Structure formats: structure tokens, C-alpha cells
Amino acid sequence: MTTGLAHPGRAGLSPGMMAERGLTLALALAFALACCLVGIIGVSVLLGSQPILAEVAPLRFLTDQGWHPTMGQYGLAPMLAGTALTALGAIALALPLAIVLAVAMHFFVPQRLAGLLRGALFVAAATPSVIFGFWGLTRVVPAIGAWAPPGASLLAGAILLALMILPTTALLIDVALSKVPQPLVHGARALGASQPLICFGLALPVIRPAVISAALMGLGRALGETVVVVMVTGNRAELPSSIMDPVRTLTAAVALEMGYAQPLHAAALYVCILLLFAVAAALALGMHLLNRTHTTGAVDV
């Protein structure tokens, strides 16, 4: 006799629950695939760097006089300095502007104008890096060169990288501001707090971990950028004495030299990639620990 009861094997599984389980499985598979890809890339880079690591003491990458692989000199110090200084200069320029933009969109400008600003930031964030590089090469570098030749310099690289990471950083901070608990804001207004006080005395301190995470994400992109730094930094593998000096970054060295590198030279370039990979992993771990600590603290409160 047929009854209206569901099949025993499907008891309790509504279409919504089945869709949720399917989505959970798909996300788990995507996560596993991403972890596998990262692991494969890491192992490949490590294996690629083994020939040079087997012949050259790791300390020599810091103590050799310069980067001259054909002459057996593998000093990475100038390129490490160029990479770090351009990225840190970019985040130093971009982060204050990103905070100002996010605060303005959320607290001080009309909603229609804020929507237009967000749209413009989304477009800027999606703009290919070669466009930034071309504009920097044809406008920023000549402007700096008219003031302090040659123009292609650490300063030019920091300015262009700041413009590239500014949109994403501002949008992330704007999203964080939208998550500030509204009872806190309403309570502050009820006590007579002004809009600037609510913004800078309440909202920004609450989202400080999100601001730091946005800064770390921007720093990671600046460290990994290639096209722009190749076009505007001058590509001179020497320690800079001022922000007007040309520099070369690790990514620029890989992009410019991998095509003609001999085995040991190529292995040295793999070391450059390995260093960048390690820094990216450290930044990702830092963001994870920061978000985890912030979430735990929020739960404890």
C-alpha cells in the first residue's frame, strides 16, 4: 500500500537542506583544491631553488656585493630593499587616503554621492595594472624627472603602487564601517556626540583589526606587483640612497631575467620567488590570527 511518507533514506532532507549540503560540499572541495594548488606551487618553487641552495650558502644572498649571477654574485639585498621600500611607501601613502575616503563615504557625504564614489573605486580596483604603469611612465615619471632626474625611481614606484592598492583598501574599510554595531552609534548620538567624534572616537577604534587586515592585504598586493614596478622604478639593482634613486624589486628581476637565465641563474630567481612566497604566507597568517583574535574578543565581550 502506498503512503504519503517520504522514502526512509531521504527522511528529514528537504530540498533546502539538500541544497545546503551540496553547497557545503562544493565549498569544501574548493578549499581542498586551493590548498593543494598552494602546496604544489610551494613545492615546485622550493625544488626549483634547490640547485643554487646546494652550491651557495644562504647567507651569501645577503652578503654578496651585488646581483651579478653570470659572475657568481647573488646579492639580493638591493632588491630586497627595493621591494620592501616601494611596498611600505605605497601603503604609507594609500592607507591614510583609504581611511579618509571610507570615512567620507560612510559618514560625511550624501548616499547618492557615496554610491558614485564606491562605483568609481570598484572600476579603479578592476583596472589592469598595465594601465597604471603606462600612465605612470608617461606622466608621473616625467613629472618627477623634471624635478629630480631621472624620474624612474623608488618614489614613482611607491606612488603608482599606492594608487593601485588605494581602491581595494578603501572599499574594505568602508565595508568594515558598515558592520559597526548601530546601537553603539545611536547611543553615542543620544549622548550628544558629534559626527567626527562618533567616526574617529568610536567607529574607527572598533574596526581597527579590519583596518590592519586591509593594510596587510594592500601590502601583499604591492609586494607582488610586477608590471608597474618594471615600468616606473628604473630597474637598477643597487641600494637606494634616497627616494629619487632607481630601484629593482624581486618581481621585476624575475620578470626581466627568467627568459634568458641559465640553470644556476634561474635557480637564484626561484629563490626570489621563494622569498615572496614566504612573505605572502606570513601576511596571510597574520591576517588570519588578527581576525581570529578579534572574533574571539567579540564573542567574549
N, C-alpha and C positions, 0 to 999 in steps of 0.2 A: 504494500500500500504506500502510495506516495504522500509525503507530508511536506509542509512548508518550511521544515527546518533546513538550515544550511548544512552542507557537507561537513562531516566531522573534521576533515583535515583542514577546513577553512574556517572553523568556528572562531568567532570573535575578530576576524580580519575583515574590516570594512574596506571599501575602495580607498578611503583616505589613509588608513593605516598601511595598506599595501604600497601606496604611492610614497608614503614617508619612509618605509623600509627600503624601497628602491632608491630613493634619493640618498639615504644614509649609506647604502652600499656603493653607489656611484661616487660619493664624496670620499669614502674610504679607499676605493680603488684609485681615485685621482691623487689622493695623498700618498699612497704607496708608490704610484708611478713617479710622482715628483721626487720622493726620497730616493728612489732607485736612480733617477737621472742625475741628481746631485751627487750621489755616491759614485756613479760611473764617471762623471766629469772629474771629480776629485781624484779618483784612482788613475785616470788617464793622464792628468796633469802631473801627478806625482811620479808616474812611470816615465813620462817624457823628460822630467828633470833629473832622473837618476844618472845618466851618463856624466853630467857635469858635477853632480854632487859626489860621485865616486872618485873624481880626479881632483877636485878643488875643495879646499877646506871651506866650510860655510862662512867662517869669519872673513875670508878674503872678499866676499861680496860687499863688505863694509869697509875694508882696509885698502883694497886696490886703489891706485891713484886715479883711475878713470875708467870709463866704459869704452874699451877698445878690444872687442872679442877676437879680432883677427890677430892681435898681438898678445893674446893671453891675459888681458886685463879685463876683469869682470866687476869693477866697482859700481855698485848700484846706489851708492849714497847720493849722487847728484839727482838721479831720477826718483829716488825715494823722497828727497827733499822737494823736488818739483811737484810730485804727486800730492804730498801732504799739504804743501803751502797753497797750491791752487784750490784744492778742495776745502781747506779750512778758511781760506779767504772768501771763497764763494758762499759758504754757509754763514760767515760773519756778515756778509753783505745782504744775503737773502733772508735770513731769519727775522731780523727786526722789521723789514718791509713786509714779510709774510704775516707777522703778528698784527701790524698796523692795518693791512688790508682785511684780514679776517675780523678784527675788532670793528672796523668801519662797516663792513657788510652786515655784521650781526647787530650792532648797537646804534650806529650813528647815521646811516643813510636810509632813505626810503626803500621799502621792499622791492619796488619795481627796479630801481637803480641797482640794488644789491643783486637781483636776478641777472641783470645785464652784466654786471661785473663777474659773477660766477660763470656765466656763459663765456665771457672773454677769457677767463682763466682756464676753462676746460679746453678751449681752442688752442691757447698757448701751450698747455701741457701736452697736447697731441701733436704739436708742430714738430716735424722731423729735425733732428739736431743739425743736419747739413744746412738748413735754412739759417739757423742761428750762426753757424760757422761762417757761411757766406756773408751775412750781414756784418759779422764781426770783422772779417777780413777786409771788407770794402769800406766800412765806416768807422768802427771802433779802433782798429789798428792804425789807420792813417791819422785819426784824431790824436791818439796817444803819441804817434811818431812825430807829429808837428810840435808836440810839447817836449818829448824826450825820446829821440830816436833810439832803436829802430822801430818801436811801436809794438811789434810782436813780442810779448813779454808775459811775465807772471801776472801782472795787473790785468792785461787783456784777457787772459785765461780765466782769472777769478771773476771778472765782470760778466763774461759770457756764460760761465757755469752758473753764476748767481741768477741770471735771467732764466736759465733753463729750469732750475730747481724751484724758483720762486712760485710758479703757479700751483704745483702739486703740494708744496709745503703750506701755502695759504689755504688751499681747499681742505687739507687735513685738519688744520687748526680751526677752520670755520665749522667743520662737522663736529669737532670736539666741543666747540662753544654751544652748539645746538643741543648737546647732551647734558649741559649743566642743569641740575635739578631746579625746576621752576619754583617750588616752594621757597628755596633759598633766595631767589631773585625777588619774588613777591614780598617775602619777609623783609628784605633789605629796603625795598621801596616803601613798605609800610612804616619802617623806622625813619624814613626821611633821607635815605642815602641817595646821592646824586648818581646820574648815569655813569660818569667817569669813575666814581668810587665803586659802583657795582661791577664795572668792567675790570678795572685794574686791581681793586682790592678784594674782589670775590671770585669772579669768573676765571680770570687767568690763573690765580693760585690753585683753583680746583682742577684745572685741566693741565697743570704743569707736566705731569707724566706724558700726556698726549703731545704737548709741545716738544718735549725732548725726543719722543719717538719720531715725530715729523722731521726734526732736525737730523736725527740719525739716518732716516730714510733719504733725505736730501743729500746728506754727506755720502751715503753709499752710491747714489747716482753720480755725484760729482767725481768720486774716486774712479768709477768705471767708465766715464765718458771718454771717447776716443776721437771722433771726427772733429769736434770743436777744438780740442787742445792741439791736434795736429795742425789745424789751420791758423791758429792765432797765437801760439805760445813761442814760436821761434825754433823749437826743437834743437836746442843746444844742451848737450849732456854735461853741464857744468853747474857747480853750486852757485846759486844767485847771491849777489851781494846787496841787491835792492829789488823792489817790486818792479822796476823797469827793465830788469835783465831777462833775456830769453831763458826758458827752461824746457826740459823734456820730461814727460811723465812716463810711467811704466807702460801704460796702454799705448802711448804714441810709439815707444820703442818696439813693441810687439807688432803694431800695425805697419810700421815702416821697414822693419828688418826681417820679418819672418819669411818673406818671399824669396830671399836670396841667401838665407843663413845656412852655413854648413853645420854638420851634426852637433859639435860642441856649442857653437853659437846658438843654434836652435834650442838646445837643452838649457842654455842660460836664459833664453827668452821664456822657456817653460817655468823657470824659477820666478821670473817676474809675474807670470800668471798665478803661480802657486801663492806668492805673497798677497796678491789681490784677492785670491780665493779665501785665504785665511782671514784677511781683514773683513771681507764681506760676511764670513761666518761669524766673526766676533761681533759685528754690528747687529746681525740678526739675533744672536744670543742675547746681546744687551737689550734689544727691544723686547724680546720675549720675557726676560727677567723683570724688566721695568713694568710691563703690562701685567705680569703675574703678581708682582708686589702690590701694584695699585689696586688690582681687583680684590686681592686678599684683604687689603686695608679697608676697602669699601665695604666688604662683607662684614668685617669685624666691627666697623662702626655701626 
